[in-house]
Amino acid sequence: MGPFKAAAVQMRSGTSPERNAADMELLVRQAAGQGATYVQTPEMTGALIRDKQAAVFATEDKDVVVATARRLAKELGIHLHIGSTAILRADGKLANRAFLFAPDGSVVAGYDKIHMFDVDLDNGESWRESASYEPGTEAVVADILGARLGFAVCYDLRFPQLFRAESMAGANVLTVPAAFTRQTGEAHWHVLLRARAIENGAYVIAAAQGGLHEDGRETYGHSLIVDPWGHIIAEAPHNEPGVIIAEIDPAQSPAARRKIPNLKNARDFAVNAGEATRLRGAAS
């Protein structure tokens, strides 16, 4: 298959899953109306809620975002990637879970976010995602539209080994739906997304949350699509809800990898920490 149009949907999800599902539907329809056959929404499409104890979450079969996405994918004939939403697991724990729906409404793949956002920032923000969510344990790749998609969610972006493993498994389109904080987004969003594209010779598609949310957090926005050479080919230059679209040509990934064959040239190596410590001591 040849090139296809991909869209990243930028949202400002609040605390109501029903309202967020309705907002998502409007933006997904806008993207499909502009010719996108793959549409991605951001992390926590269903709800951004600081106090997870006060929220009521649903199982996958009863979740309003999942049901809406399944219906939209089938009606519009698109691949619809829900960047993530909170799902109540059978064991009573929460998963930060991504879904990819096929044009017939079936689930092509699901991915539970592996790396939990447990950080303390300079501006006083403190986050402990692991207090609410159970981390995933498995990387996921899936084939769509002549491309192979690699899955990640937000904080996963800071763990390049995940993207390298997916690329070694054939992924040539890497996905990073996110809800980056404004502080970390201003510092690292563009450079990290471009780095993941460059070092893996792959497209990167990153739909983002943006703006001031009902629960008081502020996210960066600036949804991006980056080509395998590291060029930004679409960007939302703001934090407002909206849609960006770019053409994805799967043939560009192997072309970039032929120019810089670092995946092929990678070698196993050992780390001699004792020797490194001794050398540092001698130099001082």
Secondary structure, 3 states (H helix, E strand, C coil): CCCEEEEEEEECCCCCHHHHHHHHHHHHHHHHHCCCCEEECCCCCCCCCCCHHHCCCCCHHHCHHHHHHHHHHHHHCCEEEEEEEEEECCCCCEEEEEEEECCCCCEEEEEECCCCCEEECCCCCEEEHHHCECCCCCCCEEEECCEEEECCCHHHHHCHHHHHHHHHCCCCEEECCECCEHHHHHHHHHHHHHHHHHHHCCEEEECEEEEECCCCCEEECCCEEECCCCCEEEECCCCCCEEEEEEECCCHHHHHHHHCCHHHHCCCCCCCHHHHHHHHHHHC
